[in-house]
Every structure is written in C-alpha cells, then in structure tokens.
Amino acid sequence: MDNIRFGKFIRESRQAKGLTQKQLAEQIHVSDKAVSKWENGAGFPDIKILEPLAQCLDVSLLELMQSERMAQPQIDRDEAEQIVAETIFQSEQAQEWKRRIWKVKLLLGACACGILYLVCVGVGYLAGQKKGQAPVRLSVASDGPWYENPVFFYVWAGVLVILCGAGAVYLLWKNESIREVKIGRHKVKGLLTILMDMLVVFLLHTCLSNIANNEQQLAMLPEAIPVNAYVTTADGSRQSGIFIKDSLVQGLLDSACVDGLQMDVRLKAGIDRVIPGEWHTLNLFLEGVNCIEAIGGIKESDVVWNTGEDASVLQGAEEKCIVSKELFDRKGWKLGDQVTLCQWYYYREDERYPELFASPLQTTEYEIAGYVDMTGKWGEQFVVPPDVIVPFHAVRKAYAEEGIPFYASSAAFQVADALSLNAFKQEMKDLGFRSVAPTEQDRSINGVALNVNDAAFIGTAEHLRQVIDTVRAFFPFLLILIVGVGYLITLLLLQSRKKEMALLRSIGLNRYKCFLVFFVDQLTLIITGVVAGSVLSVLIQGNYGGSSALAGGLVGICYMAGNSLALWKLLGVSVMEALFVEG
C-alpha cells in the first residue's frame, strides 16, 4: 500500500466531510500531528484506528485500504488476502522495528552482564597471582558442590555471552516477511505447546509422587519407628518387679492393638520339697515368661534344647522348663528329666505398701526341655538371674487352680497399629490403665500405668501428615493454575493465527466448526505432550501406578479446558478485526 496515496485519500475524504485535522483527530482520539503525518505520507495509522477512521471519513474499510472509492466494494478472497497482507506490513513496520530494538537491547544487556562477570573473575585471578596466593585454576573443576565450582559459572557465562551476542546480531540483520499461514505449518508453536505440556505433567507428577512417597513413608513408619509400651507404677519409677492385675493381663492378651507382648512373673522355688523354717531349701528363683524375648539377653540359639523342643514351649501352658547350666551341671540332670519344684508366690498384706511375703503356691513336676548359661545373659529387670524358666501360662494356671489372685511382674509390647494411637490409648484407658504421673507419690508397686514411647513416632508422623495435607490442599489450586496456563499459553501462541481463523470464517465456516478445526489441532499437540511428559516423569521419578496415570490425565483435561476457553475467546473477535492482526 502506497503511503502517499493513502495520505492523499485521507486528506480528500476529510476535506469532503468539512473536517479539520484537529476535528478528525479528536473524533478518533489521536493528535492532530498524527493526522498530519498520515496525510503527508510520513506515517501509517495503527490497525485498531483504521475502522473508526473509515467511519469518520464515511468510507468503507476496503475503500480506505485501497485508497480509492469503489462503486461496488466487493473483492474476492485472493484480493482480500493480499490487502490484509499489505495492510499488516505497512501498519506494523514501525512497531516491529521498535520491538526488535527492544529485544536487541535486552540481549545486549545480558551479554554485558556476562562480560562483566568474566572480567571480574579474570581480575580476581590476576590479583591472586600478584599476591602470591594459589589462584583457582579455571581448567580444573572444584571438589566442592557445583555452585562453588568457578569453572561451571565461567563456562556458562561465556556461552551466555556468545548466544546473546549471536541473537542480537540475528535480530538486527534478519529480514522478516509476511507468509501465508495455514494449519499444520506452525512447527515452532506446536513444539512450544508440547514442551509446555511436558513441563506441566512433570510438575504435577512431582506433586503426586510427593504425596505417594510421603504416604508410603507414613505406612512404613510403624516398622521404621516402632512404638513401644510397658506397664509401670503410677509414677513411672518401676516397670519390673511390680504387681499387674490379672484383668489387665487378660486385657493385653485379648487386645488387637498389642503386638509382641512380653510378660513375666517371678516366684521362689525349692527342689522336691521345702521345709518351713529351713528357708535354705527355698533357694531357687523361678521365672514364668510367655516368650524367649521376655527373658532379655537370651536368644533361642543360646539354649541347648532337648530333641524336638524349641522356644515355643514357653508360649503354652505345658509343664516344661529351661534350667540354668550351672544348676543343670550341679544336679547332674539330663535333658528330658522330670524335676519336682515346690513353687512359692510373692504377695503383699496391704496393696498400698511394697512389703513382700512368700507363701506356697503349688508343687509341680516339670520336664527339662533345655538348659542355658545364664551368666551375664539376663535382662536388666532381673537383679538376680533366674535358675528355672517355665511357661508364663503354666504359672497362671497354677494360680487359678489354687484360687489365688494372679499378678504379673512386668509387661511390655509394641503398638500393633501405631497410626491409630488415639484408638489404642482409648482402649487401654477403657481397660483400666492410667497415664504416668511422675509427680505422684506411689509406694505400692502396683502396675497401673502405661508408658508409651511415642514421641519420635508422633513427631515424624505429624510432619509427614502435614506435608501430605499441604500438598493436597495446594492440589486444587495447581489444577486451576494448569487451566490458567493452558488459557494464557494458547492465547499467546495463537494470537498470530487470528488471520487464519478469520479466513476460515470468511469462507463459510461458522464459529463452532472453526472451533473444532483448531480444537483437533491443539488436542493432537496436547496428547503428544502429555504422553511424552508422562513417560519422562516415570523415567526420572519412577512409576507410582495410579499417580502417574492421574498426572497425565489431569494435565490433559485441565490444559485442554484452558485451551478451549482461549480458542473460544479468539474466535469471538470480528472477522474484520482478525484480518488486521499480524500472522
């Protein structure tokens, strides 16, 4: 389009309307100097001003662009495309140059920063040499972290300078021209859409994998940090040699929240018979335990077992025993021998005081199932190592048969489901256990309190739950953000395709059909990006099953939603306005 011819047409049309330059400028909201430049051929109005300018001059938009009045202002499609191309070229040349210069300045600024960094590093290197210090060798990488490596920054600063300089030169010398725009030929924009989808999928997969990782850690936490509990006195001062009521013992045995329960009961015993008054005949310590671990310090492999016997004998109520090696050798016993033990139990005349008394329980004949060296192997709860170890439930059965109230001497276990600590504590409270009260004065040695070592577990579990809850709370906003990203990216990348949309509308496609054309085009790119991003995420971060599939699906849905909104908005512009947008 000829600027001189265009300016002459504006001047003639203005004069025909009886308008001054100032009056015309006021009507289209520009300065009178701008109108003067147009009429003199020194400039060209912005595309957005063309339509109001044509209305003020009482000419059609096509007459204004062709700079002549037409009897029948009808043009075919080829002429319309040619006029659009020429109009775009003329109207945007000045602004194109400004944009190009801005980009050049930005690249040159980055280039200057890179050069300044290189100069500073070089000066520091030379200054170090002059002072006799051992300078950093730029050819050798540092042994420290990457951010302490001068070579890393030096090399990349040089690459930045080269790239920015080359980009500035390219922008100054490149010759842009208007090309026909058609669907399927926007390779760069299509690649950007795919890369953006890959990035969003990777970020969402990171979010979901973070949730999955923390949930997995939370599920494995009871195994990594077991919660141990043990019965103590009310003030928590003692956990062995105490009196735990049989009702509490039975409650622990029946509870599904208790795992690995270890209990013992301590008795006195004599071999064959105990003569009252001759207390030297009551010279053995007998320990009833429900598992080998309750002894402390002794493993199943430490015991020399009779043929066919193992640690399971302690879990039942059979009359079998394990004796100390010292007693086994001194008495000259053999494995499988029958030993008669006179058992005496401890009791208190007043449960408020710890003073102990002993009384006969039952005389029982035990079979020797094994022997073990007790020296230095017993747990801390035993002041004196036991001479004989018998099944806990065998002793408990003897109490029941004699009608004597049973008391266990200690009880310790792990919480079966540490993730349900509140339910466990409520069950123990209902069972009759109290919380430990260190300030309470208690001399009764009654086992009535439960000490649960859950501080480390609770701290770690709360941290993991907090991370999971935070990420989950942020998740809806992340999906909304993906919709917004899809909207903005599509809006930016498809701005240059408004002309193409307008041409499709001008040849008879309605808005809905035109939308479908671009929707399918974008859907193909988004699916490609989502699939590629999902594969990349799985390769880098691992497969989390449903999380990996969910990440790709959600990105595809949310991004496509934003994409569809942007497409519908772009198709909402008028055909004439879209034809004046640069491709």
Residue pairs with C-beta under 8 A, 6 or more apart in sequence:
1 44
1 65
1 67
1 86
1 87
1 89
1 90
2 67
3 41
3 42
3 43
3 44
3 90
4 41
5 67
6 38
6 41
6 44
6 67
6 90
7 38
7 39
7 40
7 41
8 39
8 41
8 67
9 64
9 67
9 68
10 35
10 38
10 39
10 53
10 57
11 39
13 57
13 58
13 59
14 20
14 21
14 24
14 35
14 39
14 57
17 56
17 57
17 58
19 27
19 56
20 32
21 32
21 35
21 36
21 39
22 32
24 32
24 35
24 56
24 57
25 31
25 32
25 34
25 35
27 52
27 56
28 49
28 52
28 53
28 56
30 45
30 49
34 43
34 45
37 43
38 44
38 45
43 94
44 90
44 91
44 93
44 94
45 53
45 91
46 91
47 87
47 88
47 91
47 92
47 580
47 581
48 580
50 61
50 64
50 65
50 87
50 91
50 580
51 61
51 576
51 577
53 64
54 60
54 61
54 63
54 64
57 64
59 69
60 70
60 73
61 576
62 70
62 73
62 75
62 83
63 69
63 70
63 73
65 83
65 86
65 87
66 83
75 83
77 503
77 506
77 507
80 506
80 579
81 180
81 503
84 499
84 579
84 580
85 178
87 580
88 178
88 499
88 580
88 581
88 582
88 583
89 178
91 580
92 582
96 176
100 171
100 172
103 167
103 168
103 171
104 168
104 171
104 172
107 164
107 165
107 167
107 168
107 171
108 164
108 165
108 168
110 160
110 164
111 160
111 161
111 164
111 165
111 168
114 157
114 158
114 160
114 161
114 164
115 161
117 153
117 157
118 154
118 157
118 158
118 161
121 138
121 150
121 153
121 154
121 157
125 135
125 136
125 138
128 134
128 135
128 136
129 135
136 142
136 150
138 150
138 151
138 154
139 151
140 151
141 149
141 151
141 152
142 148
142 149
142 150
142 151
146 152
178 582
178 583
179 583
181 496
181 497
181 499
181 500
181 583
182 500
183 500
183 517
183 518
183 521
184 521
186 497
189 493
189 494
189 496
190 525
192 489
192 493
193 489
193 490
193 493
193 522
193 525
193 526
193 529
194 525
194 528
194 529
194 532
195 529
196 485
196 489
196 529
197 525
197 526
197 528
197 529
197 530
197 532
197 533
197 555
197 556
197 559
198 529
198 530
198 532
198 533
198 536
199 533
200 482
200 485
200 533
200 555
200 559
201 529
201 530
201 533
201 534
201 536
201 537
201 551
201 552
201 555
202 533
202 536
202 537
202 540
203 478
204 478
204 482
204 551
204 554
204 555
205 533
205 534
205 537
205 538
205 541
205 547
205 548
205 551
205 552
206 537
206 541
207 471
207 474
207 475
207 478
207 551
208 544
208 547
208 548
208 550
208 551
209 537
209 541
209 542
209 544
209 547
209 548
210 467
210 471
211 468
211 471
211 472
211 547
212 544
212 547
214 464
214 467
214 468
214 471
215 468
217 464
218 419
218 461
218 464
218 465
218 468
219 419
221 418
221 419
221 457
221 460
221 461
221 464
222 415
222 417
222 418
222 419
222 457
225 418
225 456
225 457
225 460
226 414
226 415
226 418
226 457
227 414
227 415
227 418
227 421
227 452
227 453
227 454
227 457
228 412
228 413
228 414
228 415
228 452
228 453
229 412
229 413
229 414
229 415
229 450
229 451
229 452
229 453
230 239
230 410
230 411
230 412
230 413
230 450
230 451
231 239
231 242
231 244
231 248
231 410
231 411
231 412
231 433
231 447
231 448
231 449
231 450
231 451
232 238
232 239
232 242
232 436
232 447
232 449
232 450
232 451
233 239
233 242
233 442
233 444
233 445
233 446
233 447
233 448
233 449
234 434
234 436
234 437
234 440
234 442
234 444
234 446
234 448
234 449
235 436
235 437
235 438
235 439
235 440
235 441
235 442
235 449
236 436
236 437
236 438
236 449
236 451
237 442
238 445
239 381
239 410
239 412
239 451
240 264
240 380
240 381
240 382
240 409
240 410
241 266
241 381
241 409
241 410
241 445
242 409
242 410
242 445
242 446
242 447
243 348
243 351
243 407
243 409
243 445
243 446
243 447
244 407
244 408
244 409
244 410
244 411
244 447
245 405
245 407
245 432
245 447
246 396
246 399
246 405
246 406
246 407
246 408
247 432
248 411
248 431
248 432
248 433
248 447
248 448
249 263
249 396
249 406
249 408
249 411
251 431
251 432
252 258
252 261
252 263
252 411
252 413
252 431
253 261
255 427
255 428
255 431
256 416
257 415
257 416
257 417
257 420
257 423
257 424
257 427
257 428
258 413
258 414
258 415
258 416
259 413
259 414
259 415
259 416
260 293
260 413
260 414
261 290
261 411
261 412
261 413
262 289
262 290
262 291
262 293
262 294
262 410
262 411
262 412
262 413
263 289
263 290
263 294
263 392
263 408
263 410
263 411
263 412
264 287
264 288
264 289
264 290
264 294
264 295
264 381
264 392
264 408
264 409
264 410
265 287
265 288
265 392
265 395
265 396
265 406
265 407
265 408
265 409
266 285
266 286
266 287
266 288
266 346
266 386
266 409
267 285
267 286
267 287
267 288
267 343
267 344
267 345
267 346
267 361
267 395
268 282
268 284
268 285
268 286
268 343
268 344
268 345
268 346
268 358
269 282
269 284
269 285
269 286
269 341
269 342
269 343
269 344
269 387
269 388
270 281
270 282
270 283
270 284
270 341
270 342
270 344
271 284
271 331
271 339
271 340
271 341
271 342
272 340
272 342
273 281
273 342
273 363
274 281
274 282
274 342
274 344
274 360
275 281
282 342
282 344
282 358
284 327
284 341
284 387
284 388
285 384
285 385
285 386
285 387
285 388
286 341
286 343
286 386
286 387
286 388
286 389
286 390
287 295
287 382
287 386
287 388
287 389
287 390
288 389
288 390
288 391
288 392
288 394
288 395
288 396
289 295
289 314
289 389
289 391
289 392
290 314
290 315
290 391
290 392
290 393
291 311
291 314
291 315
292 298
292 299
292 300
292 303
292 311
292 314
294 314
294 392
294 410
294 412
295 377
295 378
295 379
295 386
295 389
296 378
296 379
296 380
296 381
296 382
297 376
297 377
297 378
297 379
298 372
298 374
298 377
298 378
300 310
300 311
302 372
302 373
302 377
303 311
303 322
303 370
303 371
303 372
304 325
304 335
304 370
304 371
304 372
305 335
305 369
305 370
306 335
306 336
306 368
306 369
306 370
307 335
309 320
309 369
309 370
313 320
313 369
313 391
314 322
314 389
314 391
314 392
315 391
315 393
316 391
316 393
316 394
317 391
317 393
317 394
317 396
317 397
318 391
318 394
319 364
319 365
319 366
319 367
319 390
319 394
320 366
320 367
320 368
320 369
320 390
320 391
321 339
321 341
321 366
321 367
321 368
321 369
321 388
321 389
321 390
322 368
322 369
322 370
322 371
322 372
322 388
322 389
322 390
323 333
323 339
323 368
323 371
323 387
323 388
323 389
324 371
324 372
324 373
324 374
324 385
324 386
324 387
324 388
325 371
325 372
325 373
325 374
326 373
326 374
326 375
327 333
327 387
327 388
328 368
328 371
333 339
333 368
333 371
334 368
335 368
335 369
335 370
335 371
336 367
336 368
337 367
337 368
338 365
338 366
338 367
338 368
339 365
339 366
339 367
339 368
339 388
340 363
340 364
340 365
340 366
341 363
341 364
341 365
341 366
341 388
342 360
342 363
343 360
343 361
343 362
343 363
343 364
343 395
343 398
344 358
344 359
344 360
344 361
345 358
345 359
345 361
345 399
345 404
346 356
346 357
346 358
347 356
347 357
347 358
347 359
348 354
348 355
348 356
348 357
349 355
349 357
351 444
351 446
352 443
352 444
353 443
353 444
354 443
354 444
354 445
361 398
361 399
361 402
361 404
362 398
362 401
362 402
364 394
364 398
366 388
366 390
374 385
374 386
374 387
375 385
377 385
378 385
378 386
381 410
392 408
396 406
399 405
399 406
400 406
407 447
408 447
410 447
411 447
415 421
415 424
415 452
415 454
416 424
417 423
417 424
418 454
418 457
418 461
419 461
421 452
421 454
421 457
421 458
425 452
428 450
432 448
433 448
433 449
433 450
434 448
434 449
434 450
435 449
435 450
436 449
436 450
436 451
437 449
479 554
479 558
480 558
482 554
482 555
482 558
482 559
482 562
483 558
483 559
483 561
483 562
483 565
484 562
485 559
485 562
486 558
486 559
486 560
486 561
486 562
486 563
486 565
486 566
487 562
487 563
487 565
487 566
488 562
488 566
489 562
490 522
490 562
490 563
490 566
490 567
491 566
491 569
491 570
494 518
494 566
494 567
494 570
495 570
495 581
496 581
496 582
496 583
497 518
497 570
497 583
498 570
498 573
498 578
498 581
498 583
499 578
499 579
499 581
499 582
499 583
500 583
501 514
501 518
501 570
501 571
501 578
502 575
502 576
502 578
502 579
503 579
504 514
504 517
505 511
505 514
505 571
505 575
505 578
506 575
506 579
509 517
511 571
511 572
514 571
515 567
515 568
515 571
518 567
518 571
519 563
519 564
519 567
522 560
522 563
522 567
523 560
526 556
526 559
526 560
526 563
527 556
530 552
530 555
530 556
530 559
531 552
533 552
533 555
534 548
534 549
534 551
534 552
537 548
537 551
538 548
